[in-house]
Amino acid sequence: MNRQPYCTPPRSWPATLTPWWVKISRGYRRRQLRKGQRLVDIQSQNIEVVMEAVAAGKGVLITPNHSVHYDAPALYAAFDRVRQPIYFMTAWQVFAMSTRFECWAMQRLGCFSIDREGTDRQAFKHAVQVVQEEPHPLVIFPEGDVYHTTDFVTPFREGAAAIALTAAKRSQRPALIVPCGIKFWYLDDPRDGLLATMQRIEERLHLRVLADAPLPDRIHRLAEAALALKELDYLGYTCSGRLRDRIRGLLETVVSRLEKRHAIADTRGTPPERVKSLRQAIIRCLEDETNPPVKDSSEARQLYCDMEDLFFAMQLYSYRGDYLSDHPSIERLAETIDKFEEDVLGLDYPTVRGDRRVTIRFGEPIELAPGKSERSAAELTNLIQSAVQSQIDALNTQSST
């Protein structure tokens, strides 16, 4: 996973969607995908469901899976072909780590910032206003982060559903939620590059390089070794059992220890929700104006150490433990090694190992009539998640036939 700053955002970045900028930047953005990501083929399926909704004057919220770091530019490229600008809800860290010109450009492409670790009322209000009034769709990635497990969506956060419900309640027009599945495939065989990267990672962990062993076996062995080191680090001993169970057990240990230390009473929810609550508590301590921790004091060091432990917890969460068990496709192998590059080698972004194509599939819309809905945010979130998973399953079925 990518490292990002976690603190109170220094500012907010509102969207200033500018159609002429969207138009003149199309060629540059497409070339960047070709050059930087070797993305040579962008296909879309059922995009007409979005265009028909826009033409009918309905509010549109698109909810894709967050498959890779560059799926947002790929999605925008698909809409470029039908001359449709879109809005994007974007983590504030993306803006904070960009240049002034990059921020300017993103805002004019319809991107606006969200503080995912806090209660960002301004971003929520902006998103509701887009779905309620704007003629262009809004895109929100309900997974929140990139987990490199495209074939299985991780539990969705409830923010997107809450935005759609609020917009429908306040609006005179229907709000449509369009589930979207995004899947990338290699056109070139990346095996040589995967094997070279695998050897580099094995050497980093001082493992013997088993060049003749099947790649899935080498990946599993590496995962076992890396997990054993972390179990020793956090538990003082190594565990036995299925890899997935050990990952979940260590994740629970790390998070529950921190919840106890920071007196978090509500320990329910998914790991990302629990981590969010902990980050909020730590940020409050670090930024306490009345009693701030002394710089380089044991208290400050402990807080920063806790924040690092939360980053590790989210790294653990991103590993299913059985992603290669039933179907070790070349894409799943590549995704897993991509994760190792980020988590073991510390790369900001994984290596590109060949030309690729992407297919973006839009599902049947979930329509919310104007007025208060009988659905809860949790119920609607589960419905959206299931619908997005169905789009990914359909893409995989098409690819195998």
N, C-alpha and C positions, 0 to 999 in steps of 0.2 A: 504494500500500500504506500501511497505517497505521503510524505511528511508535510504537515501544514501547521501554521501557527494557530494556537487556540488561546483566545483572549477576547476582550471586548473589541469589536471592530472599530478601527480608527474613524470610519465614516461609512456612509451608505452610498451605493452607486445606482441611481434610478435609470430605468430604460428611457432612451430617447429615440425610439424606432424611426429611422429615416429611410424611406423607400429608395431614394436616389443613391444612398450609400450601399444599400443592399444590392442594387443593380450593378453599380460599377465595381463592387468588390467580388462579384461572382467568379470571374476568371481567376483572380488571385487566390481566392479560397480553394477553388478546385485544384489549382496547380500545387498548392501547399499539401493537399491530401495526396496527390500523386507523388510529389517529391519526398515529403516527410514520412508518409505512411504507406507508400506504394499501393495506394488504393486506386485501382484502374477501372473498376466497374461498380457502379452504384445503381441498384435496381429497387423499384418500389412496387408494392402490390396493394391494391384496394385504396390507393391514395384518394380516389374519387369520393370516398365517404367523407373525407375531411373537406374537400372542395365543395361538395354539395351542401354540407352544413354551413360553411362560410357563405356560400351564395344565398342560402335561405335566411341569413342574418342571425344565426344561432351562435351562442357562446361555445367555444371549443377548447377543451383541455385535453392535450395528448399526453399519455403516460407510458413512456417506453421503459424497457429494461436498460440498466446502465452496464452495457457489456464491456466496453473498453474506454480508454481515456479520450478517444477522438470520435465517439459515436455522435456527439452533438454536431460537430461540423459535417459529418456524413449525412445526418438527418436534414440539416439545413440545405445541403447540396441537392437532396431529393426534392425539397420544396422549391429550390431555385428553378427546377425544370418546369414547374407549373406556375412560376412567377408569383409565389405566395410568401410574403414575409411572415416571420413567426417571432414570438417572444420566448425567452428562456429564463427560468429561475436558476440562478447561479450562485454557488457558495462564495461568500465574500472573500475567502482566501484566494480565489482565482484572480480577482481584481487586485488584491493587495500584493500579489507576487508578479503582477504584470507591469509593463511600462505605461507611462501616461498615455502614449498614443494607442497602445493595445486596449486600455480601458475605454478610451474615447471611441474606438472602433467597435468594441463589444457592445457598448451602450447603444450605439446607432444601429446595431444589428438586432436590438431588442432584448439584450441581456440586462438583468437587474440583480442586485445582490441580496442574499439571504443569510442571516446568522443562524445556522442550523443548531448551534449549541445553546441558543437563548430563545426568548420569546420575541420574535421579530415582528411586531405589529405593523410596522411600516411596509415590510415585504409582503406580509399577508394581505394587507389592504390593497397594495398595488396589484397583487395576483388576482384578488377578487374583482377589482375594477376592470382588469383585462377581460376576464371571462364574462363579466356582467355587461360590458359596454363596447369593447374594442372589436373591430372587424377582422382582427388577425388572431390565429390560435396561440395558446400558451402551452409550452412544453415544461413538464416537471418530471424529474426522475425520482419515483417514489422509493427506490432502494437507497438513495442518498449517496452511497459510495460505489466505487468500482471494485467488484470482488473477483473478477476473472473466472467466473463459473457461469458462462452465458446460458448453458442448457438448463439451468435451474435458477429461477429468480429467488433472491433472498427475501425474507419478510418485508413487505412494504410498510413504510411509515404512513401515518394517518393524515399528514398535512395536505396532500393533494385532494383527498376525499373531502376534508373539511373546507377547503377553498371552493370546491365545486358546489357543495351543499350551501355554503354561505352565499355564493353568487346566485344560485337558483332562487334562494329565499328572497333576495333583495331585487331580483331582476324581473323585467316584464317579458323576457324571452327565455326559451329553454336553454339549458346548459347541457352540452354533450361531452361525455368523457370517451375518448377514443383510445382503446388499448393498442399498444404498438410493440411489436417484437423486432429486435435488431440482431442479425447474425452475420458474422464475418467468416469467410472461408479463404484458405490459401489456394491460389492458382498455381504457384510453383511449389515443388516439394521442399519443405523446410527442414528435413531430417538432418542434413549435414550441419546446419546451423544449430539445431537443437542439441545434437550430440556434442558439438564444440562447447556450447554454453554449459551443458550438463557436466562435462569434464572440469570446466573452470570452477563450478560450484562445488563439486566433489573435492577438488584440491583445496578450496577455501576452508572446508570442514575437515581437512586432513584425512579424507577417506581414500581408499584404494580406488583406482579407476577401473571398473569392470567393463572394458570396452566391448566384450562379446555378450554381455547380458542384455536381455530385452529392455528397451527404454522404460516401459512401465515399471519393471522390477527395480530399475535403478532409481526412479523417482520415488517409489515407495520406501526404498532403503534410505534414501537421503532424508525423506520426511521423518522416518523413524529416528534417525540420528539427530536431526535438528530438534525434534520434540524431546528426545531424551535429555539433551543439553539444557533445555528450558525447564524440564521437570526437576533436574538437579538444581538449577538456579533458584526456582521458586519453592520446591517441595523438599529438597535435600535428598531425594531418591528418585529412581526411575520406576515407572508403572508398567504393568502388563495389560494385555487385552487388545481389543480392536482399536485401530488408530483413531477412528471417529470418536469413540467413547473417551479415549485419553485426551483428545483435543477439548471435548466438552467439559471433562472433569477439570482440566487445568484452567480453562476459561472461567468456570464457576469459582474456582479457588481464588484467582486473581481479583475478580470483580467483587466477590463477597468480602474479602479482606479489606478492600478499599471502602466498601459500603459501611463496614463496621468502624473503620478508622474515622470516617467523615460523618458518622451518625446519620446515614441515610435510612430512614424508616421503611419507605416503600421499596421493596426489592423485587417487585413484580415487573413484568414486561420483558421484551426481547433484550438481548445483550446491547444492541445499539441504544435502546431507550435508557437502560441502566447506566451505560457509559456516558450518555448525554447528561443525566442527572449528576453524576460524579464530576464531570468536567465543569458543570455550572458551579458546583460547590467549591472546587479548587480555584476557579477563576475568581470567585467572590473573595476567597482568602488572599489570593495574590494581589488583588486590586482593592483591598479594603483601605479606604482613605483614612479611617479613624485609627486603625491599628494595623498598618501594613507590616508584613514580615521584613526583618532586616536583611538587606542584600547579603548573600553568601552565608547567612545564618543556617543553623541546622534545620530550622523550621522551613525556610525557603528551599533548601536543598531537598527536603522531604516532599514538599509540594511538587517540585519539578520532577522528582523521581516518580511520584504518583501519576503525574501526567504521562510520563514515559510508559508506565505500566498500563495505562489505559490504551495507549497506542498499540502496545503489544497485545492487549486483549482483543482489539479490533483486527489485528493481524490473524490471531487464532480464529476468530469468528469467520474470517474470509475463506478458511479451509474447511471443506466439507468432510474430508477424510475418506470419502468413497467415490470421488469424482471419476476415477479411472477404473472402478471395479467392474462395471458391466459393459462399458463401451469406451475403450481407450482410443478414441478417434484422434487423428492428427491435430485437430483443433483443440481438443481437451488436453492433449499432451503439451501443445504449445502454450496454452493458457496457464497451465500449472508451472511450466518453466518460466513463463513471464513473471509469475508471482515470486518465484525463487530469485529472479534477477532483482526485483525490487526489495524483497525482504532479507535476502542473504547477502547479495552483492551491493545493495544500497543504491541501485540505479533509480533515477527519477521516473524514467519510462523504459519499458522493455524494448529489446532489439527487434527491428523489422527484418524478417528473414525471407521475404519474397513478395511477389505481386499478390494482391488480394482483391476479393470482391465482397460486397455487402448487399444483403437484401433486407429491406425494411417493409414489414407487413403490418397493415392497419386492420384492426378487427371491427366487428360491428359495434357501433356506438352504444353507450349506456346513457340514456336520456333522462334528465331530471327536469320535470315540469316546473314552471315558475311557482314560487311559494314554498312553504316548509315541507320537507320530505319526511316520510315515515322511516326512511333508512337512517341508521346511525353511521357515524364516520367509520367505526370499526367494521360494520357489516359491509359498507360500500368499499372499504379498502380491501377486504377479502375478495370481493367480487372482481375488483380491478386486477388484483394479483393473479387470480385464476384465469382471467381473460388474457392477460399478457403472457402467462405461461402457455396458454393454448396457441397463441401466435408463434411462439418459439417452437413448440412441438410440431406445428404445421410446416414451418420452414425446414425442420429436420426431416420430416416425412417426405417432403418434396425433394430434398437433396439426396435421399437414399433410393429414390425410384428412378 
